[in-house]
Amino acid sequence: MTAFAGTRPEALPAVPNETASFDEIYAAHYGDLTVQLYAYFGDRQEAQDVVQEAFCRAYARWRTMSRFDDPVAWVRRVAWNLAVSGWRRKRTVRTFLRRQRPIEPQVDGPQPERVALVAALATLPDNHRRAMVLRYLADLTVAEIAEREGVPVGTVKSWLSRARQALAARLDLAETTAPEETP
């Protein structure tokens, strides 16, 4: 590009090119650039996408680019850079996926009984629900629950008894629970 002393870049005369308009350059070089990238990367759709993106970027800067001696060289470089960046991203993804477990274990969903139990537990008061979870899922003794909750052992026994009764009623179970063992 030729510069004249004391002139701003937008005031510079356009350097004559073989093809002056964006449309002419696009029509003349889109196919060639696509073939080049397709031959190198082996993915025609990807080649078309990166060449199209490069031309979109050129179009956005066309006032400046039209003054370049060879605006197609700029488009070619941008297209190659986009293609290489895409290839690197894909390589990173493949590396990440290779490091993951090859097959995720297939886990069946919860049984209807479990869903009903969780829903019934959700209807209990917080202290009753917490006592049931700590006793039957965390396997804590009544004394350990009482110590953890800061209440007497009798209170925990009461919570457990009331919670079992409420759950039996909600789940339509007969009261077949054995009395709670001593701490």
C-alpha positions as CSV (number, residue, x, y, z in Angstrom):
1,M,0.0,0.0,0.0
2,T,1.3,3.4,-0.9
3,A,1.0,6.3,1.6
4,F,1.2,10.0,0.9
5,A,2.7,12.3,3.5
6,G,0.0,14.2,5.4
7,T,-3.0,12.1,4.2
8,R,-5.2,9.9,6.3
9,P,-5.7,6.2,5.3
10,E,-9.3,6.7,4.3
11,A,-8.3,9.5,2.0
12,L,-5.8,7.3,0.1
13,P,-6.7,6.4,-3.4
14,A,-7.5,2.8,-4.0
15,V,-4.6,0.7,-5.4
16,P,-5.9,-0.7,-8.7
17,N,-6.6,-4.4,-8.5
18,E,-7.5,-6.9,-11.2
19,T,-10.9,-7.1,-9.6
20,A,-12.1,-4.1,-7.7
21,S,-15.4,-5.1,-6.1
22,F,-16.0,-7.5,-3.3
23,D,-18.5,-9.5,-5.3
24,E,-16.0,-10.0,-8.2
25,I,-13.3,-11.2,-5.8
26,Y,-15.8,-13.5,-4.0
27,A,-17.0,-15.0,-7.2
28,A,-13.5,-15.5,-8.6
29,H,-11.9,-17.0,-5.6
30,Y,-14.4,-18.7,-3.3
31,G,-14.3,-22.0,-5.2
32,D,-10.5,-22.1,-5.4
33,L,-10.0,-21.4,-1.7
34,T,-12.6,-24.0,-0.8
35,V,-10.9,-26.6,-2.9
36,Q,-7.5,-25.8,-1.3
37,L,-8.9,-26.1,2.3
38,Y,-10.9,-29.2,1.4
39,A,-7.8,-30.9,-0.1
40,Y,-5.8,-30.1,3.0
41,F,-8.3,-30.9,5.8
42,G,-10.5,-33.5,4.0
43,D,-13.8,-32.0,5.1
44,R,-15.7,-30.2,2.4
45,Q,-18.4,-28.7,4.7
46,E,-15.7,-27.3,7.1
47,A,-13.8,-25.9,4.1
48,Q,-16.9,-24.1,2.8
49,D,-17.6,-22.8,6.3
50,V,-14.2,-21.3,7.0
51,V,-13.9,-19.8,3.5
52,Q,-17.3,-18.2,3.9
53,E,-16.4,-16.9,7.4
54,A,-13.2,-15.5,6.0
55,F,-15.1,-13.7,3.2
56,C,-17.6,-12.4,5.8
57,R,-14.7,-10.9,7.8
58,A,-13.2,-9.4,4.6
59,Y,-16.6,-7.9,3.7
60,A,-16.8,-6.2,7.1
61,R,-13.4,-4.6,6.4
62,W,-13.7,-4.1,2.7
63,R,-13.1,-0.3,2.7
64,T,-9.6,-1.0,4.0
65,M,-9.0,-4.3,2.3
66,S,-9.9,-3.0,-1.2
67,R,-6.7,-1.0,-1.0
68,F,-4.5,-4.1,-0.5
69,D,-2.4,-5.2,-3.4
70,D,-3.8,-8.7,-2.9
71,P,-6.9,-8.9,-0.8
72,V,-7.4,-12.6,-1.6
73,A,-4.1,-13.3,0.2
74,W,-5.7,-11.9,3.4
75,V,-8.8,-13.9,2.9
76,R,-6.8,-17.1,2.3
77,R,-4.7,-16.5,5.5
78,V,-7.9,-15.9,7.6
79,A,-9.5,-19.0,6.1
80,W,-6.4,-21.1,6.9
81,N,-6.2,-19.7,10.4
82,L,-9.9,-20.4,11.0
83,A,-9.4,-24.0,9.8
84,V,-6.4,-24.6,11.9
85,S,-8.1,-23.2,15.0
86,G,-11.1,-25.4,14.4
87,W,-8.8,-28.4,14.0
88,R,-7.0,-27.6,17.2
89,R,-10.4,-27.3,19.1
90,K,-11.5,-30.7,17.7
91,R,-8.1,-32.2,18.7
92,T,-8.5,-30.8,22.3
93,V,-12.1,-32.3,22.5
94,R,-10.9,-35.7,21.2
95,T,-8.1,-35.7,23.8
96,F,-10.5,-34.8,26.5
97,L,-13.0,-37.5,25.5
98,R,-10.3,-40.1,25.3
99,R,-9.4,-39.5,28.9
100,Q,-13.0,-40.0,30.0
101,R,-14.5,-43.3,31.0
102,P,-15.1,-45.2,27.8
103,I,-18.6,-46.3,28.8
104,E,-20.8,-44.7,31.3
105,P,-22.5,-47.4,33.4
106,Q,-26.2,-47.7,32.7
107,V,-28.2,-47.2,35.9
108,D,-31.8,-48.1,36.1
109,G,-34.1,-45.4,37.5
110,P,-35.5,-45.6,41.0
111,Q,-38.1,-48.2,41.7
112,P,-41.7,-47.0,42.2
113,E,-41.4,-48.0,45.9
114,R,-38.4,-45.8,46.4
115,V,-40.1,-42.8,44.7
116,A,-43.1,-43.2,46.9
117,L,-40.9,-43.5,50.0
118,V,-39.0,-40.3,49.1
119,A,-42.3,-38.5,48.4
120,A,-43.7,-39.7,51.8
121,L,-40.5,-38.6,53.6
122,A,-40.8,-35.2,52.1
123,T,-44.2,-34.7,53.9
124,L,-42.8,-35.4,57.4
125,P,-41.8,-32.6,59.7
126,D,-38.1,-31.8,59.4
127,N,-37.1,-33.3,62.7
128,H,-39.0,-36.5,62.1
129,R,-37.5,-36.8,58.5
130,R,-34.0,-36.1,59.8
131,A,-34.4,-38.8,62.5
132,M,-35.6,-41.4,60.0
133,V,-32.7,-40.6,57.6
134,L,-30.1,-40.7,60.3
135,R,-31.5,-43.9,61.8
136,Y,-32.2,-46.0,58.7
137,L,-29.9,-44.6,56.1
138,A,-26.9,-43.4,58.1
139,D,-27.3,-46.3,60.6
140,L,-26.9,-44.1,63.7
141,T,-28.2,-45.3,67.0
142,V,-30.9,-43.5,68.8
143,A,-28.3,-42.2,71.3
144,E,-26.1,-40.9,68.5
145,I,-29.1,-39.1,66.9
146,A,-30.1,-37.6,70.3
147,E,-26.5,-36.4,70.8
148,R,-26.3,-35.0,67.3
149,E,-29.6,-33.2,67.6
150,G,-29.1,-32.1,71.1
151,V,-32.3,-33.6,72.5
152,P,-33.1,-36.4,74.9
153,V,-33.2,-40.1,73.7
154,G,-37.0,-40.2,74.4
155,T,-37.6,-37.4,72.0
156,V,-35.8,-39.2,69.2
157,K,-37.8,-42.4,70.0
158,S,-41.0,-40.3,69.8
159,W,-39.9,-38.7,66.5
160,L,-39.1,-42.1,65.0
161,S,-42.4,-43.6,66.2
162,R,-44.5,-40.8,64.8
163,A,-42.5,-40.8,61.6
164,R,-43.0,-44.5,61.1
165,Q,-46.8,-44.2,61.8
166,A,-47.1,-41.3,59.3
167,L,-45.1,-43.2,56.6
168,A,-47.2,-46.3,57.1
169,A,-50.4,-44.3,56.7
170,R,-49.1,-42.5,53.6
171,L,-47.7,-45.7,52.1
172,D,-50.7,-47.8,53.1
173,L,-48.6,-50.2,55.1
174,A,-49.8,-52.1,58.2
175,E,-48.1,-51.1,61.4
176,T,-45.6,-54.0,61.5
177,T,-42.7,-52.2,62.8
178,A,-40.9,-53.5,65.9
179,P,-40.5,-51.3,68.9
180,E,-37.3,-49.2,68.8
181,E,-34.3,-50.8,70.5
182,T,-32.8,-49.1,73.5
183,P,-29.6,-47.0,73.0
